[in-house]
Structure formats: C-alpha cells, structure tokens
Amino acid sequence: MTAFWIALFFVLIAEMGDKTQLVALAFATRYRTITVITGVFGATLLVHLFSVALGEVAGLTLPVFWINLLAGVSFIGFGLWTLRRDDLDEGKIKEGRFGPLVTVGVTFFLAELGDKTMLATVTIASQQQSFIGVWLGSTLGMVIADGLAIIVGKVLGKRLPEKLIKYGAALIFLASGVFTLVQAFRHQ
C-alpha cells in the first residue's frame, strides 16, 4: 500500500467512535452539514500538516528499528485507547461569536490536538516518509470518518452498533501493532 492509502485507512479506523467524531456529530445537529464538513476539513488539514511534519522529523532522526518499535507499541496503545470509551458532554460545545464555520473549525482543531488520530498520523509519517501522501491520506480518512458519522447519525440515530465498531477498530490496531513489532525485531 502507498503512504496515502495507509494513512487514509488507519486514520479512518482511529476516528471511528473517537471524541472528535462525536464533536462533528453534535455540530451537525446545530449547523448545516456542509458547514460542519468544511470546518472539519479545514481543521484537519492544519492539524495533520503539523502531525506529518513532526512524524517526518522523527523518521529522519531515529533509526528504522526504533521507528518500527515505537510504531508497533503506538498501534497497540491506539488499540487499547480505542477500547476506552470516548464521551462527549454536549454541554461543553458553546456557541461561537464568529459564526458556525469558525466555531466548528476551531473547536475541532482544539479537540484534535493530542488525539489518537493526530498521534497515529505522526506515527505513520515517521514510518512512511511521504509528506504529501500521509498528509492528504490522513486528512481524507478523517473527513470520510466524520462525514459518515454525520450522515449515519442523522439517518440511524442511536441504533448504530457502537460496540462492533469499537472492537473492530481496536482489533485492527492491535493486530497492526503486533505485526509491526514482529517486523521490527525480524529486520534488526
């Protein structure tokens, strides 16, 4: 797989059931869908630009073994993190003074800082060393996941199989972490 597809896949999986996905869903109940998607897209472009730059620097300064070791441990950590429930207190979302688009963008940007999708992007960028591919793939993966949440949430409401999504995403991360660790020690 290319860096673009790897980033798209893992970020899309990481975002499933994540708090920022819940933020997008909560905003979709207040604002037009296109406004929410545009705000999410803009914020994601910026956060993931920073994440990929950070990952590229790490990838250039650390030996391949350590990158793979850290990536494997990170993916296992993301899997365990996914098993932990992300809740959103809708009362925490406040009306912004600058209009819906800026409110969504700034809130989403701040919620994404230090989030598992940001950290997953850093990890993937450190391994793949393909700045544009990882940046665009991770951004698109995030927007697809949040777009799906908005659309499915409006159509199905609370009838989503949350446990299936959570456990499936966790399993993918755990398996990828084990695979990456095996590769790290095999090629040492």
C-alpha positions, 0 to 999 in steps of 0.5 A, a space after each residue: 500500500 502507498 503512504 496515502 492509502 495507509 494513512 487514509 485507512 488507519 486514520 479512518 479506523 482511529 476516528 471511528 467512535 473517537 471524541 472528535 467524531 462525536 464533536 462533528 456529530 453534535 455540530 451537525 445537529 446545530 449547523 448545516 452539514 456542509 458547514 460542519 464538513 468544511 470546518 472539519 476539513 479545514 481543521 484537519 488539514 492544519 492539524 495533520 500538516 503539523 502531525 506529518 511534519 513532526 512524524 517526518 522529523 522523527 523518521 529522519 532522526 531515529 533509526 528504522 528499528 526504533 521507528 518500527 518499535 515505537 510504531 508497533 507499541 503506538 498501534 497497540 496503545 491506539 488499540 487499547 485507547 480505542 477500547 476506552 470509551 470516548 464521551 462527549 458532554 454536549 454541554 461543553 460545545 458553546 456557541 461561537 461569536 464568529 459564526 458556525 464555520 469558525 466555531 466548528 473549525 476551531 473547536 475541532 482543531 482544539 479537540 484534535 490536538 493530542 488525539 489518537 488520530 493526530 498521534 497515529 498520523 505522526 506515527 505513520 509519517 515517521 514510518 512512511 516518509 511521504 509528506 504529501 501522501 500521509 498528509 492528504 491520506 490522513 486528512 481524507 480518512 478523517 473527513 470520510 470518518 466524520 462525514 459518515 458519522 454525520 450522515 449515519 447519525 442523522 439517518 440511524 440515530 442511536 441504533 448504530 452498533 457502537 460496540 462492533 465498531 469499537 472492537 473492530 477498530 481496536 482489533 485492527 490496531 492491535 493486530 497492526 501493532 503486533 505485526 509491526 513489532 514482529 517486523 521490527 525485531 525480524 529486520 534488526 
